[in-house]
Amino acid sequence: MSITFIVGSGRCGSTMLSRALQAHPDVLSMNEFFTSLACKGDVAFEQRTIGGPDFWSILSGPARPLDAIAASGYPMPELLYPYTRGRFGPQTGVPAIAHMSLPALTSDPDALHDDLAAVVPGWPSRTPADHYRELFTELGRRQRTSVVVERSGASLAFLPALRVMFPEARFVHLSRSGPAVALSMSRHIGFRTLLLRTEAMGLLGLTSPFQIGPEHAALLPDHLAHLAGEVDCDLVMRAPIPLAAFGQFWSHLIARGVEEFTQLSPDQRMSLSYEDILDRPEHHFGRLAAFAGAEPHRTWLRDASASVIRTDRPPVTDPDTLAACAPGNAALERQARLFQPAEGR
């Protein structure tokens, strides 16, 4: 089964791509799979041999940051699990893969979870990457699909690990105008939480925002201390985070991501922009399907293109935010100069 990863900064139109790919008859669309697991810490990307039971605990154990958001009452459209009628609840813990990934594959994520629970713990010991390949193959068999496309928000941060774990994979970098992304992030509880966690990570000298634990509470300033326990989503939404901080976060992700992305071989990478998709959705959906190894069926292209919604918002004019986005813009321009001659627009 061929594997393609769509990587981006988040809030760049990748959810739109996931929805389109979910409707493709040949594609297993793994929606927010690695974001769900990354919320549990670095365990998702460790390079060690583990047995089936340990791998299942990575998939099915709770992702407490997602549980906190699901319980908060603040809407986060990426959370698809039927919290009011499902068997699991955020107070006791929803399986990590059930928040966003399984509900994108089926209307009964609890049943699919149970089916996997009967199989995965019996798998032999192997690397997490090989477990993921086997999981994708198992789900593809159940969905009768031959191509897997994984798409997670802010997944440019995962690109170095994904390249090591899946050297055979293809990668699509989806980008969007930095100021527009910054504005969207500033209104999104998940990215507000991530930005505060990143600030705390820097103060603590940690390498991942999800390494923060109860032992760090006393070491953090008052506005960040709650991140060491159950995240207070009211505090997250009230935190005075300047828009330029989201622009800086975007630029950091883009600059590091482009540096990694440009090291891929030409047959492994493709770039897309949100704005280009809005202008020519059928053309670019067709490029994406063909690159991933799926047939760009005419009916699917028509329906996927019809699902694209254009939203006209006033441009961001704040000079601090524009300046914060400048390094990211420069990185995207370097990428375009390298790749544009080889890629149809």
ABEGO torsion letter per residue (X at the ends): XBBBBBBBAEGAGAAAAAAAAAABAABBBBBGAAAAAAAAEAAAABBBBBBAAAAAAAAABBBAAAAAAAAAGBBBAABABBAAABABBAAAEBBAAAAAAAAAABABAAAAAAAAAAAAAABBBBBAAAAAAAAAAAAAAAAGBABBBBBBBGAAAAAAAAAAABAABBBBBBBBBAAAAAAAAAABAAAAAAAAAAAAAAAAGBABAAABBAAAAAABBAAAAAAABBBBAAAAAABBBBAAAAAAAAAAAAAAAAAAAAABBAAABBBBBAAAAAABAAAAAAAAAAAAGBBBBAAAAAAAAAABBBBBBBBBABAAAAAAAAAAAAAAAAAAAAAAAABBX
